[in-house]
Amino acid sequence: MSETPLLPVATQEHWVTTDRGRIYTKRWIAPSAAPAAAPIVLFHDSLGCVELWRDFPGQLARATDRDVIAYDRLGFGKSEAHHGTLRNDFIHDEARVDFHSVRDQLAIRTFVAFGHSVGGGMAVGCAAAYPDDCSALITESAQAFVEACTIKGIVEAKENFRQPGQLERLKKYHGDKAAWVLHAWTDTWLAADFATWHLDDDLRRLRCPVLAMHGDKDEFGSLLQPRRIVDLGGTRSTLEILAQCGHVPHHVQRDVVLSLVGRWLGSQLRDGSRPS
């Protein structure tokens, strides 16, 4: 018997207008999503953008039966240029300013926050800023504090980008903003006054269930990172260590991540409502 063909995942693109510039967003519409199901909002990493999620958002929409929304932070991808530098409170700034605009103009009420790397920190910050509206939090390879191996990985990456042709890789996704994107990452994390940065207070404010995924070979953060997230994130926190996995599980172990997230969300949420 032939298999029933999968319904296509339709997409929508939208520009969000802010006082600082326009933000590009994309939505993957799950074919069988329940009308009340909270969409999953993806927060990209320090060098990332919507395009670099590749086919993961569409696959995630299928695996969870939820719409998936991703956006390029100001200065990244297709969004307009950021005309300043990132301050030490850039994660909180994202939650209260640009993510607020994205929610408002896309009419997002309840949401599931899903962030990769520093995007995991963004997801934590947004979940803490909107505790009544965030149904669940998922972090992947997230940093919750500054760690020696994180600094080491960034220093090595900075040196690598000095090599001919390396910055061109970023220009493919960020255009003329590529140099700003690179400096926003390296200059922020390597600054002396950033050494004491952490998400402890935000993690203690969480009121939703938390799933923290982390590869045991992650070059930008040890297993102390997800353990901090789970320890401070409350009693409904779940830790998943991915064996023989580096910093980008949603690419190198995509099927594992999709299965984990699909099962976990299914066990925690029903039609977008907060679990009792």
C-alpha positions as CSV (number, residue, x, y, z in Angstrom):
1,M,0.0,0.0,0.0
2,S,1.4,3.4,-1.0
3,E,2.0,6.0,1.8
4,T,-0.4,9.0,2.0
5,P,1.5,12.0,0.7
6,L,2.4,14.6,3.3
7,L,0.6,17.9,3.0
8,P,2.9,20.8,2.2
9,V,3.9,23.2,4.9
10,A,2.9,26.6,3.6
11,T,4.9,29.7,4.6
12,Q,4.2,33.4,5.1
13,E,6.7,36.3,5.2
14,H,6.1,39.5,7.0
15,W,7.9,42.7,7.9
16,V,7.6,44.1,11.4
17,T,8.1,47.8,11.7
18,T,9.9,49.2,14.7
19,D,11.4,52.5,15.7
20,R,14.9,51.1,15.1
21,G,14.2,49.4,11.7
22,R,12.3,46.7,9.9
23,I,12.5,43.1,11.1
24,Y,12.0,40.2,8.7
25,T,9.8,37.2,9.9
26,K,8.7,33.9,8.4
27,R,6.0,31.6,9.5
28,W,5.7,27.9,8.7
29,I,2.0,26.8,8.9
30,A,1.5,23.3,10.2
31,P,-1.2,21.5,8.0
32,S,-3.0,20.0,11.0
33,A,-2.3,22.5,13.8
34,A,-5.1,23.0,16.3
35,P,-6.5,26.6,16.1
36,A,-5.6,27.3,19.7
37,A,-2.1,25.7,19.6
38,A,0.6,28.2,20.7
39,P,3.1,28.7,17.9
40,I,6.8,28.0,18.4
41,V,9.0,31.1,18.1
42,L,12.6,30.4,17.0
43,F,15.4,32.6,18.3
44,H,18.6,32.2,16.3
45,D,22.3,32.1,17.4
46,S,24.9,34.9,17.4
47,L,25.8,34.5,13.7
48,G,22.4,33.1,12.6
49,C,19.3,34.2,10.8
50,V,16.1,32.7,9.5
51,E,17.7,31.2,6.4
52,L,20.3,29.4,8.4
53,W,17.6,27.3,10.2
54,R,17.3,25.7,6.7
55,D,14.5,23.1,6.6
56,F,14.3,22.6,10.3
57,P,11.3,25.0,11.0
58,G,9.1,23.2,8.4
59,Q,10.1,19.8,9.9
60,L,9.4,21.2,13.4
61,A,6.0,22.3,12.3
62,R,5.2,18.8,11.1
63,A,6.7,17.1,14.2
64,T,4.7,19.2,16.7
65,D,1.5,20.1,14.7
66,R,2.2,23.8,15.6
67,D,3.0,26.8,13.5
68,V,6.6,27.9,13.7
69,I,7.7,31.5,13.5
70,A,11.3,32.7,13.1
71,Y,12.7,36.2,12.7
72,D,15.9,37.9,12.0
73,R,17.0,40.1,14.9
74,L,17.7,43.7,13.9
75,G,21.1,43.7,12.2
76,F,20.9,40.1,11.0
77,G,19.8,38.3,7.9
78,K,17.2,40.2,5.9
79,S,16.3,42.6,8.7
80,E,17.6,46.2,8.5
81,A,20.9,47.3,9.9
82,H,21.5,47.8,13.6
83,H,23.1,51.2,14.0
84,G,24.6,50.7,17.4
85,T,26.5,48.2,19.5
86,L,25.0,45.4,21.7
87,R,24.9,46.4,25.3
88,N,25.4,43.9,28.1
89,D,21.6,43.7,28.6
90,F,21.0,42.9,24.9
91,I,18.9,39.8,25.8
92,H,16.5,41.8,28.0
93,D,16.5,44.6,25.4
94,E,15.4,42.0,22.8
95,A,12.5,40.8,25.0
96,R,11.1,44.2,25.8
97,V,11.6,45.9,22.5
98,D,11.9,44.0,19.2
99,F,10.2,40.7,20.3
100,H,7.4,42.8,21.8
101,S,6.9,44.4,18.3
102,V,7.0,40.9,16.7
103,R,4.4,39.6,19.1
104,D,2.2,42.7,18.6
105,Q,2.3,42.9,14.8
106,L,2.0,39.2,14.2
107,A,-0.8,38.9,16.9
108,I,1.1,36.3,18.9
109,R,-0.6,35.7,22.2
110,T,0.6,32.5,23.8
111,F,3.9,31.1,22.4
112,V,6.5,28.4,22.9
113,A,10.0,29.9,23.0
114,F,12.8,27.8,21.3
115,G,16.3,29.2,21.1
116,H,19.6,28.0,19.9
117,S,22.9,29.1,21.5
118,V,22.6,32.8,22.5
119,G,19.1,32.5,21.0
120,G,18.5,30.1,23.9
121,G,19.3,33.0,26.2
122,M,16.9,35.1,24.2
123,A,14.2,32.5,24.7
124,V,14.9,32.4,28.4
125,G,14.6,36.2,28.6
126,C,11.4,36.3,26.6
127,A,9.8,33.5,28.7
128,A,10.7,35.4,31.9
129,A,9.5,38.7,30.5
130,Y,6.1,37.3,29.5
131,P,5.5,34.5,32.1
132,D,1.7,34.5,31.6
133,D,2.0,34.0,27.8
134,C,4.9,31.6,27.4
135,S,3.5,28.1,27.4
136,A,6.9,26.3,27.3
137,L,10.6,27.0,26.9
138,I,13.0,25.0,24.9
139,T,16.8,25.7,24.9
140,E,19.3,24.1,22.6
141,S,23.1,24.5,23.2
142,A,22.2,27.6,25.3
143,Q,24.6,29.6,27.4
144,A,23.3,30.6,30.8
145,F,26.5,32.2,32.1
146,V,30.0,33.0,30.8
147,E,32.3,30.0,30.8
148,A,36.0,29.5,30.0
149,C,35.2,27.1,27.2
150,T,32.7,29.6,25.7
151,I,35.4,32.3,25.6
152,K,37.9,29.8,24.2
153,G,35.5,28.9,21.4
154,I,34.8,32.5,20.5
155,V,38.5,33.4,20.5
156,E,39.2,30.6,18.1
157,A,36.3,31.5,15.9
158,K,37.4,35.1,15.8
159,E,40.9,34.0,14.6
160,N,39.3,31.7,12.0
161,F,37.3,34.6,10.6
162,R,40.6,36.5,9.9
163,Q,41.4,33.9,7.2
164,P,40.7,34.9,3.6
165,G,37.2,34.2,2.5
166,Q,35.7,33.5,5.9
167,L,33.8,36.8,6.2
168,E,32.3,36.1,2.8
169,R,30.5,33.1,4.3
170,L,28.6,35.5,6.6
171,K,28.0,38.0,3.7
172,K,26.0,35.3,2.0
173,Y,23.4,35.5,4.8
174,H,23.9,39.0,6.2
175,G,25.1,41.0,3.2
176,D,26.8,44.3,4.1
177,K,25.9,43.7,7.8
178,A,28.3,40.7,8.1
179,A,31.1,42.6,9.8
180,W,28.7,44.1,12.3
181,V,27.2,40.6,13.0
182,L,30.7,39.2,13.7
183,H,31.8,42.0,16.0
184,A,28.4,42.0,17.8
185,W,29.2,38.4,18.8
186,T,32.9,38.6,19.6
187,D,33.2,42.1,21.0
188,T,30.2,41.5,23.4
189,W,31.3,38.2,24.8
190,L,35.0,39.0,25.0
191,A,34.5,42.3,26.8
192,A,35.9,42.4,30.3
193,D,32.7,43.7,31.8
194,F,30.7,40.9,30.3
195,A,32.5,38.2,32.3
196,T,29.9,38.2,35.1
197,W,26.9,38.0,32.8
198,H,24.3,35.3,33.7
199,L,20.6,34.4,33.4
200,D,20.0,33.3,36.9
201,D,17.4,35.9,37.8
202,D,15.5,35.2,34.5
203,L,15.6,31.5,35.1
204,R,14.1,31.9,38.6
205,R,11.2,33.9,37.1
206,L,10.1,31.1,34.8
207,R,6.6,29.7,35.2
208,C,6.5,27.3,32.3
209,P,7.9,23.8,31.7
210,V,11.5,23.8,30.4
211,L,13.4,21.5,28.1
212,A,17.1,22.0,27.9
213,M,19.0,20.1,25.2
214,H,22.8,20.1,25.0
215,G,25.4,18.1,23.1
216,D,28.1,16.4,25.2
217,K,30.7,17.6,22.6
218,D,29.5,21.2,22.5
219,E,32.6,23.4,22.0
220,F,30.8,26.6,23.2
221,G,29.5,25.4,26.5
222,S,29.9,22.5,29.0
223,L,27.1,20.5,30.5
224,L,27.2,23.0,33.4
225,Q,25.1,25.2,31.1
226,P,22.0,23.1,30.7
227,R,22.3,21.9,34.3
228,R,22.1,25.5,35.4
229,I,19.0,26.1,33.3
230,V,17.3,23.0,34.7
231,D,18.4,23.6,38.3
232,L,17.0,27.1,38.3
233,G,14.2,26.7,35.9
234,G,11.8,24.9,38.3
235,T,10.5,21.5,39.0
236,R,9.0,21.0,35.5
237,S,12.5,21.2,33.9
238,T,13.8,18.4,31.7
239,L,17.5,17.9,30.8
240,E,18.4,16.0,27.6
241,I,22.1,15.3,26.9
242,L,22.7,14.4,23.2
243,A,25.5,11.9,22.8
244,Q,28.4,12.6,20.5
245,C,26.9,15.9,19.5
246,G,28.4,19.4,19.1
247,H,26.9,22.9,19.1
248,V,24.2,22.6,16.4
249,P,22.0,19.5,17.2
250,H,19.1,20.7,15.0
251,H,21.3,20.1,12.0
252,V,23.6,17.2,12.9
253,Q,21.0,15.3,14.9
254,R,17.9,16.8,13.4
255,D,15.7,13.7,13.7
256,V,16.7,13.2,17.4
257,V,15.8,16.8,18.2
258,L,12.5,16.7,16.3
259,S,11.5,13.5,18.1
260,L,12.5,14.9,21.5
261,V,10.7,18.1,21.1
262,G,7.6,16.5,19.6
263,R,7.3,14.0,22.4
264,W,8.1,16.5,25.2
265,L,5.7,19.2,23.9
266,G,3.0,16.6,23.5
267,S,3.4,15.5,27.1
268,Q,3.4,19.1,28.4
269,L,0.9,21.0,26.4
270,R,-2.5,20.4,25.0
271,D,-4.0,22.9,22.5
272,G,-1.6,25.6,23.6
273,S,-2.9,25.7,27.2
274,R,-0.6,25.8,30.2
275,P,-0.3,22.5,32.0
276,S,-2.0,22.3,35.4
